[in-house]
Each structure stands twice: as structure tokens, then as C-alpha cells.
């Protein structure tokens, strides 16, 4: 059983600059992944030859691609984008985690495609691009974090800007044991940064 504890981050100016940079790179990496996803998807549709359709909408005659499942996967995106500037600028294993979130969006889209042909939902569309220059959450799996004397420390990419920190610390709340932590996310929310501590709670601990 997993539980998420959200705590408002208390970073100094240098730490805040670092995390904003990471969130910006995560946002840009998501858009790069969506671009590659759509490029691959529509190239495959074009190869099929019969996937473009024309139709009437009211008095307008229109054309567009038929709705098909998207076959692009996280491993494929990870392979394509490993040398991407935003991928290389992100700390530890946070870039793969960001691409996994895109993979999950594609899986959700494919579920909607099936529901669409079952008449359960309106015609779905592939995930939309995020706002350019925006911020996205940055996630670290437990194995990407080193614990020492009350804080976790992710490794920093050599591609990070030299004026940013080369060592950062995420201090663990006193009420959370380090052995419980399975994932840590730093996310922007209404102009502030929050830390989500995902912990594993055993049923015996709740009784």
C-alpha cells in the first residue's frame, strides 16, 4: 500500500533556481517526447495508405486521420531522446521518469481509442503539448537517491548549467522513515514548489 505525503518545499534562492531549471527541462522533454510520438504515429498511419478519411461536419467538407491506437512506447522514446539536451540536463534518473509519464499518457489514450470504438466516449486525441516555457514535475525513484543523515541526495547531471548547484539535498520530514520512501517528486503548484514523498505503508503499521 502506498501513501503520498505532500510538503511545501523550503528551498533557498540557489536551490529554487536549480529546481525551476529542472522543472523547465522536464516540461520541454515532455514536449519533445510528444513531438516524436506524433511524428512516428502519423508516419505509420501514412504507410498504411487507408487511414486518411474525408467527412462532412455541418456544411463543411473536412479531412483527417482515422483514430488508431498509438504504438509508441516509453523504451522507444527513451532510446530516441537519450541525447536530447533536456534529457541530459536533468538529474539522476528523473529524465526516464519523465518519459515514463508520457508513456502512461499514450496508454491512457489507447484505452480511450478502444472505448471510442465501443461507443463509450467521444473521439479522443493524442496528448497535447504543454505550454512552452512552463514547468513540469520532476520525479526520482528511490534507487536514484542516496540517503545520509536525514536527507536524500540525487546526483546532478554534468550538463546542468555551471551557475546552478552541483549538490542538492532533500530533507526528510521527521515523521517519515527513510526506509518507507519509494519515490520523491518535486512539483510546481500555483507559484510554489512542493515535495511529494511516496511511501510504502504496511497494513500492520496501520492497525
N, C-alpha and C positions, 0 to 999 in steps of 0.2 A: 504494500500500500504506500502510495506517495502523497506527500503534502507539500504545498508551496507556501513559503513564508516571505512576504514582500516587505522590505525595509527601505525607507528613503535613504539614499546614499548621502554620506557626508564627506565629500571629496574637497581637497584644497584646489586652488586655481590650476596648478600644473596637472593634477590628476583629472580634473574636469576636462581640461583641454585634450588630454590623452583619450579619455573615453568618448568625447564628442567626435574626435577623429576616427576612432574605431567604429562608432555607430554610423558615421558618414560612409565609411568604406563598406560596411555591411549593406547599407541601403543601395550603394552603387553596384555591389556584387550581385545583389538580387536582381537588379535591372539588367545587368549583363547576362545573367542566367536565363531570365525571361526572354531576352532577345535571341539567345542561342536556341532556346526551346522552340520559339515560334518559327525561327528560320528552318530548323530541322523538320518541324511538324509540317509546315506548308510545302517544303521541298518534297516530302514523302507524298503528300496529297497530290501534288502536281505530277509526280511519277505515275500515280495510279490512272490518271487520264480521265476518269469519270467522276471526279469528286467536286467539280465546279458545277453549280446549278444556277439557273435563272428562274425568277419568280416575280409575281405581281404583289406589291404592297399598296393597297388602295388603287390609285391611278398611276402609280409609278412602277416601271419595269426595272427590276434590280437583278444583280448577280452576286454570288458569294460562294464560299466554300461550304460543302456539306459538313455536318457535325460528325466528327470521328474521334475516337479515343486518341490520346497523345501517348506515344511510346517512349518519349524521352525520360530517362531515369537519373537519379542522383549520381550513381557512379559515372555515367556518361558526361554529366555536367562537370563533375569533379576533374575528370581527365581533360576536358576541353579548356577549363578555366584555371588550371594549376599555375600557369604563368601569367595570369591576369594581374595587373598592378594592384587592384583592390584585394584580391585573394592574398597576394604576397605581403600586403601591408597589415594584415590582421594578425592578432596574437594567437600563439599556441594552435589549438585545434578549432578555433572559432569559425574560420572560413568554411571548413567542411560542414560544420553545424548549420551555418547559414544556407549552404546549398541544399542540405537535407530538408530545410523548411520549404524550399522551392519544390523539391521532390514531393513533399507531402501535399503541397497545393495542387500539383499535377494529379496526384492520386485522387484528391477530392474532386477535381474536375472530371476525371474519368468516371467517378461514381455518379456524377450528375448527368454525364452522357448516357449512361445506362438507364437512369431514372427518366431522362428525356424521352428515350425511345419506348419506355413503358408508359408514357403519358402522365408522369407524375410531377414533372417540373417544366418550366419554360426553357427555351433553348439556352444552354449555357455557353459561356465564352471562356477562353483561356485566361489565366490570372493576368490582371492588368499591371502595367508598370507603376512603380511607386514614384512619388513626386521627386523630381531631380533636385539634388542637394539636401534631401531630407535625411532623417535619422531612422535607423532600424535597430532592433535589439541584437546584442552580442551574447552568444551562449558558449559556455565551456563545459564539456563533460568532466566528470571527476578525475579521470586519468590524466587530464591536461593541466591539473592544478597541483602544486606542491604545497603541503601544509607544514607550517613551522611556527610554534609559539603563538598560537591564536589567530593566525591569518593564512590565507591561501595566496599563492603567488603564481600567476600564469607566466610563461615565457613570452618575451616580446620579439616580434619579427625584426630582423635586420633591415627590412625595407621601410620600417616606420620612420617618420621624419626625425632628423637628428635633434631638433629642438624639443622633442617630446621626451617623456620619461623613458628610461631604459629598464626600470624596475618598478613594479607596482604591487600593491598589497590590497587584498580584500579581507577585511577583518570580520571574523565570525561572530555573530551575536552570542552573548553569553548563554542563552537558553537553547542553543543548538550544539550538539556534539559533532565533532569533525567526522566521525565515522558514519554519521547519518547522511552526509551530503552526497548527492548523486549528480547534481548539475547546478550550475550557477549562471544566471542571466543578468546582464546589465541592460536596462531598457529605458528609453526616454518616455516621459509621460507628462504632458501639459507643462513643458518647460523645465522639468526636473528629471534627475536620474534616480532610478530605483534599482535595488538588487533583489532578485528573486532567488531564494535559496530553496532548491528542490531536495527534499529529504525523504528517506525511506523510513517509514514507521511500521514497526511490527505490531500485530494485533495484541500481543501480550503486554506491550507497553501502554496500550490504551485502556486496559481493564483494571 
